[in-house]
Amino acid sequence: MQFPCIVYSLDYIEPIHANNQPYIDWTTYKIIVVSKIPDHPATRQIMQLPMTRFSTRYVRDGLYHDVVILKQKEKQICQS
């Protein structure tokens, strides 16, 4: 891996129900900006996206890890 880099993963999917059926999915991703510098501008740029929140920062092996949570609404699952 070369640094800086962005690593992302699916964190969880939360289905919203209507009439006892899944209606819409809220999908949450964990985005990690890994950098050799403590305040990489990519973290602030990602924070400009809708429905994001800063989660935590940690340092491992001399690399800074900024964790941002991104939540997005997926398309409607069923139509009534």
HUMO-V868849 format. One record per backbone hydrogen bond with DSSP energy under -0.5 kcal/mol. CO is the residue of the C=O (numbers start at 0). NH is the residue of the N-H. E is the energy in kcal/mol with one decimal. If there is no record, write none. Layout:
CO_NH_E, CO_NH_E
This chain:
4_33_-3.0, 6_31_-3.5, 8_29_-2.8, 11_27_-2.9, 12_14_-0.6, 13_25_-2.5, 15_22_-3.7, 15_23_-1.4, 17_20_-1.3, 20_17_-2.6, 22_76_-3.1, 22_77_-0.5, 23_15_-3.6, 24_26_-0.6, 24_73_-3.6, 25_13_-3.2, 26_71_-2.8, 27_10_-3.1, 27_11_-1.4, 28_30_-0.6, 28_69_-2.5, 29_8_-1.9, 30_32_-0.5, 30_67_-3.2, 31_6_-2.7, 31_33_-0.6, 32_34_-0.5, 32_65_-2.4, 33_3_-0.7, 33_4_-2.3, 34_63_-3.2, 36_39_-0.5, 39_42_-1.3, 39_43_-0.6, 40_44_-2.1, 41_45_-2.5, 42_46_-1.9, 43_47_-0.5, 44_47_-1.1, 45_48_-1.9, 48_51_-0.7, 50_70_-2.5, 52_68_-3.0, 55_66_-3.2, 57_64_-2.9, 59_62_-1.8, 62_59_-2.2, 63_34_-2.3, 63_65_-0.5, 64_57_-2.1, 64_66_-0.6, 65_32_-2.5, 65_67_-0.6, 66_54_-3.1, 66_55_-1.1, 67_30_-3.1, 68_52_-1.9, 69_28_-3.1, 71_26_-3.1, 71_73_-0.5, 74_24_-0.6
